[in-house]
Amino acid sequence: MAGQRRWTRKELMALLDIRGRQARQELYDRADAVRREHHGDAVHLRGLVEFSNICANDCLYCGIRAGNAKVDRYRLDDEAILALARRMGQHGQTTIVLQSGEAPSPDGDAALGRLVSRIKAETRLAVTLSVGNRPREVYALWRDCGMDRYLLRFETSDPELFARLHPDCTLAERLRCLVDLLDLGVQTGGGFMTGLPGETLSTAADNILLCRDLDLDMIGLGPYLPHPDTPMGLSQNSHDQDPERHFVALAATRLVNPDAHIPATTAFDALFPGTGRNLALSRGANVFMPSATPVSRRADYQLYPGKPCLDESGEACARCVLGRLSALGRQVGQGPGHSRRFRPVAGHPAPSGGGLEGCAKNQTKSL
Ligand code: SAM
């Protein structure tokens, strides 16, 4: 954007390294002001349905990794997901986020496309998927079925650290997915974990610059939290002695990426119970993703320990967020909360379009 400051890595490293209560508060205030200037005081609500914990991957940090035999695996059926979707509108939630482990299969990918088109045909919701790395043609199919957005964190911008943490994938492959999604005109979210063991100050700066250079529509970031049933159970967060650094990273991300939607992620509440997501909303975030996962399955989708609201129904989470927003003097966002930088691609102009027609046409072609 014209006139927007172009941060260098050196400047950003200095920003990320600021110490002292007052200096950090000034950074938070700046981030909050940039958020207000670019997004206003409305907070978009995206109902999060963790619809399956089945995963083929073995990411070293993740509680639902394939190798964790303690996890009781599940997949919600389509009717259950549709029933959750139909209730979201009552609570001001205008997007459904469908997230799962990474379990690619041609049949499963085609079925997910059909589910997306049903949600688009039967509700007014925008649809975000977050189900991992896929070939470009699968993303194209889902887009044609009506998928509006896709979330796929790159986790860290350091290729060697990425390789140590992900036996099943390289950073280059993850970035290829993000570039494909952007190129297909899908509103695209990436992001990273903060305080990964082995993260340096320059990696932390590069994480933020990579979001800017990809020109992401959404950026999800949150603290890495060691899960005891993973190989990293004893690997502490590198900000353990100074957990405020997670908020410093969030605020810096907002300064460098003023137009991106940035959620107050659940991991902030896991680290700062009851206050983490509120603080995130005051330090740069403008999106909230209340859990709509059925209570009976919440404990089976624990990426990290301390996940909040394990025994709260979707209704309770929906009410809770309204209380949080009113305490912060913020309003519920109206409308779908699409990207501020939506880039239509020729032949695929309208977010929230999709539906059965485009989906069916492509199902026969590509899968
Ligand atoms: N399978 C999809 C993917 O890989 O993008 C979506 C689900 S994945 C479990 C969602 C996110 O959870 C990851 O991108 C990662 O950043 C986060 N996550 C997993 N384990 C975590 C941990 N121990 N601490 C913090 N975040 C974690």
Residues whose N, C-alpha, C, O or C-beta is under 5 A from the ligand:
A	BS01	SAM	Y61 C62 G63 S100 G101 E102 S130 V131 G132 L151 L152 R153 P223 Y224 L225 P226 H227 L303 Y304
